[in-house]
């Protein structure tokens, strides 16, 4: 038996290299490294989507990482972060579908059918009062809108990455972003006049 003289520490491997070790060797140390890198941020994503329900956010985080482990053979080798957010997005979507928010979800999907250009409205989110107004406005929006906002403006994913996460065409993402930013623009203008 040969013992490797030098082995790269897990902390120096990319997420994708770690995931390859998880999928090919069932490497639980590599899996643990991925968990430590991404669990906190993923829990923040869930926390925002669940309107501050920390226990539910923690449960969804655990569910997401359980799905990472059980679907490890299906990892395609592309961006691990995008793949993880796709899993998270689907968990949130399923939660809302099964928790009485189906009507809000369906209304959002119907109203976003048009293809329109993306607007860049949320450049000035540094005002604390506006941040609070934004948070309150987002809490009143359908879950799909909150998810889209989080993916684009908090997780800073690009339109193509969001399209992968949401499993929709890029044009649909642009359309939904336009509607979302128009809603935020109306709120922003109203907020300025108060």
N, C-alpha and C positions, 0 to 999 in steps of 0.2 A: 504494500500500500504506500503510495506516495503522498506526502503531505505538502501542500502548496507552500512555498517559501514566502510569497507575498500575495496578500489578498486585499483588494481595495476595501476600505471601511464602508459600511452601508451608507453612512452620511455623505459620502462623496459620489454616490451613484445618483443618476437622474431618476425621476419618478418612473419613467418608462422602463429603465433598466431594472429597477426594483420590482416592477410589476411582471417583467419577464421572468424574474427569479421566482416570484410567487406562482405564476402560472405553470412554469416548466418543472419546478422542483418542490412545489408546495412549501416554500421557504417562509416559515412563520416569523422569522426575524425581519425579513424584508417587508412582510405585511405589516408588522408592528411599526417599522420605520415610516411606512406610508401613512399609517394611522396617526402617528405623532406629528407628521408634517401637515396633515389636512383636516383632522377631526375638529379642531377648534374653529377654523374658518367655516367649515361645513355646518357646524352647529350654529354659528352666527347667521348663516344663510337661512337655516330652518327657523331660528329664533325670530328673525324678521318676518318670515312668511307666516308664522303661527301667532303673530301679534304679541310676542313677548312671553309665550308659554314655554318656560325653560324645560320643564319635564318632557313635554311633547317634542321639543327640539332635540333633547338628549336621546329620546327613544328613536326618532327618525335618523339621527346620526348613527346610532348603533345598527339600525336596519340597513342603512346605506352601506356601511362597512361589511355587514353580513352578506349583502348582495355582491359586494366586490369579491369577497372570498368565494361565494358559491358560483359566481360567473367568471372566475379567474381564467378559465379556459377560453372564454369568448373575447378577452381583451385583444383588440386588433393591433396594438402597438402604436397607435396614434397618441394624442395627448391624454395622459392619465387624468389631468384636472378636468378636461372637457367630458371625459367618460364618467368621472365621479359626479360632476354636476348634472349630467344626463340622468344618472341614477337618482340623484336628489330631486331633480325637477319632477321626475315621474312619481316619486314617493309623495311629493306635495300635491301634485295633480290628483293622484289617487285618493289622498286623504280628503281633499275638498269634494271630490266626486261622491265619496261615500259618507260624507258628513253633513248632508243637507245643503250644500252650496252648488249643487248641480245646475240649478236654474241660472245663478249668477255666471257660472262658467259658460253655459250655453249662450247666454245673451252676449257675453264678450266675444265668443267665437263668431256669432252671426254679425255683430257690428264691425268686425275687422276684415270683412271680405274684400274691400277695395285695395288695389295696389296704389300706394302713394309714396312720395319721397320722404326720407327720414329728416326730421327737423332737429337742430341742435339747440334745444331750449334750456337744458339743465346745466349751464356753465357757471351759474352764480349761486351755488348752494352753500356758501360759506356763512351766511347770516344765521345766527342761532334761532331767531324768531321764525325765520323762513323754514329752517330745518324742522322745527316743531310743527308748523303748519303743513309742511310736506308730509311728515309722518302721519298726521291726522287725516290728511287727504288720501294717502295711500291705504290706510286702514279701512276707509269706506269704499275703496275700489274692489272690483272682483278679484278673486285670487290669481287668475291668469295675468292680470295687469300688474299686480304686485310682484309676481314671479319675473315677468319681463323686465320690470324696472330693476329688480335686484340683479338679474343676469347682466344687464347692460351697464348700469351705472354704479353698482356696488361691487360686482364681481369683475367688471370691466371686460366682458367678453365682446368680441367683434360680432358683426351681423352673421358672418358665416358660422362662427362657433355657436351662436345662439340657435341658428337653424339646425345644427347637428343636435344640440341639447334638446330642443323642442320637437325635433323630427318634422319640421315644416320647411317649405321652400324659403329661400332668402327674401323673396318678394313679400311673402306673408309676414316675415319678421319686420321688414321695413314698414309695411302697412300698419302693423300693430304698434310699432314704435312711434309712427307719426300720430296715430290716434292718442296714444299715451302722452306724448309730448305736447299735443294740442290741449289736452285736458290739464296738464301741468301749467301750460302757458296761461290758460284762463285763470287758474288758481293763482298763479304768480302775479298776473295783472290785478286781480281782485285784492290780493294781499298787499300790493303796493299802494292801493288807493285807500286802504283802511287806516 
